[in-house]
Amino acid sequence: MTRAVEGLAEIVLWVRDMDVAMHFYRDLLGLEVISPPELPIKFLKASDGELGVPDMIVLVVHPESLAFPRAKAERVLHHLAFRVAATEYEELRGRLEGDGLEIRSGVHPVLKGVRTFYVDDPEGNEVEVIAPALA
């Protein structure tokens, strides 16, 4: 059987507050906004991807955002993970901590020789950061 899926193109997340979500994904994680400014849905590029299709996080304001509870909602997404260069790992961790976010350390159960940490985005989604270990 041939594999039809060649990779992951985008993860779409509901958000209550687009400005807060953009601060996390654009300003803290450094994802590049690739959607036109007038588009209410925000497409952020995580990497160039392959075959002309970038790896993207897409932010969509929840239609019931006023009724969307402020407490951490029950997750339907376990977590998403970003790969970063070994040289960027500590700087990113420090930037997130400096913004007052709680960082949780982790050990990847499959990938050996990597460093990982976890942080929650403004909606309570768990975000993992993975980097190769420094040589």
C-alpha positions in Angstrom: 0.0 0.0 0.0 1.4 3.4 -0.9 1.2 6.2 1.6 -0.9 9.1 0.3 0.0 11.5 3.2 3.4 13.1 2.7 3.4 15.4 5.7 1.5 17.7 8.0 0.5 21.1 6.4 -1.3 22.9 9.1 -2.8 22.8 12.6 -5.8 25.0 13.1 -6.5 26.2 16.6 -9.5 28.0 18.1 -8.6 31.2 20.0 -10.5 33.5 22.3 -8.3 36.5 21.9 -6.4 36.9 18.6 -4.0 39.5 20.0 -3.0 37.3 22.9 -2.6 34.3 20.5 -0.5 36.3 18.1 1.8 37.5 20.8 2.5 33.8 21.8 2.9 32.3 18.3 4.3 35.4 16.4 6.2 37.4 19.0 7.4 34.7 21.4 7.8 31.6 19.1 8.7 33.7 16.1 6.3 32.2 13.5 6.0 34.3 10.4 2.5 35.7 9.5 1.8 34.8 5.9 -1.9 35.8 5.7 -3.0 39.2 4.4 -3.6 41.7 7.2 -7.3 42.0 6.3 -8.0 38.3 6.7 -9.4 37.6 10.2 -7.9 34.1 10.2 -4.2 34.2 10.8 -1.9 31.8 9.0 1.6 31.6 10.5 4.5 29.7 8.9 6.5 27.5 11.1 8.8 26.3 8.3 9.0 26.3 4.5 7.8 22.7 4.5 8.1 20.7 1.2 6.7 20.9 -2.3 5.7 24.6 -1.9 3.4 23.9 1.1 4.7 25.5 4.3 4.2 24.0 7.8 1.6 26.3 9.3 -0.3 27.1 12.5 -3.7 28.7 11.7 -5.5 30.8 14.3 -9.3 31.2 14.1 -11.3 33.2 16.6 -13.9 30.9 18.2 -17.4 32.0 17.1 -18.5 31.8 20.7 -15.5 33.6 22.1 -17.5 35.7 24.5 -18.9 32.5 26.0 -15.7 30.6 25.7 -14.6 29.9 29.3 -11.5 31.7 30.6 -10.4 28.7 32.6 -8.3 26.1 30.8 -10.8 24.1 28.7 -10.6 20.3 28.5 -8.1 19.6 25.7 -9.0 17.8 22.6 -5.5 18.4 21.2 -2.9 16.6 23.3 -0.1 18.9 22.1 1.8 20.2 19.2 5.5 20.4 18.8 8.0 22.7 17.1 11.5 21.8 16.1 14.1 24.4 16.8 17.8 24.6 16.2 20.1 23.5 19.1 21.5 27.0 19.2 18.0 28.6 19.6 16.7 26.3 22.3 17.9 28.2 25.5 17.1 31.6 24.0 13.5 30.6 23.2 13.1 29.0 26.6 14.3 32.2 28.3 12.0 34.4 26.2 9.0 32.3 27.2 10.0 32.3 30.9 10.6 36.1 30.6 7.1 36.5 29.5 5.9 34.8 32.7 5.0 31.5 31.2 5.5 28.2 33.1 8.0 26.0 31.4 7.9 22.2 32.0 10.9 20.0 31.2 10.5 16.7 29.4 12.2 13.7 28.0 11.2 12.6 24.6 10.0 8.9 24.7 11.3 8.0 21.3 13.9 10.6 20.0 17.2 10.2 21.7 19.7 13.0 21.8 17.1 15.8 21.9 16.1 18.4 24.5 12.5 19.2 25.1 10.3 21.5 27.1 6.6 22.2 27.3 4.6 25.4 27.7 0.9 26.1 27.4 -0.4 28.6 24.8 -3.0 31.2 25.8 -5.8 28.8 25.1 -4.3 26.0 27.3 -3.0 23.9 24.4 0.3 22.3 25.3 3.2 23.3 23.0 6.4 21.2 23.0 9.7 22.6 21.8 12.3 20.0 20.5 15.9 20.7 19.7 18.9 18.5 19.0 21.3 18.3 22.0 24.3 20.5 21.8 27.4 18.6 20.7 
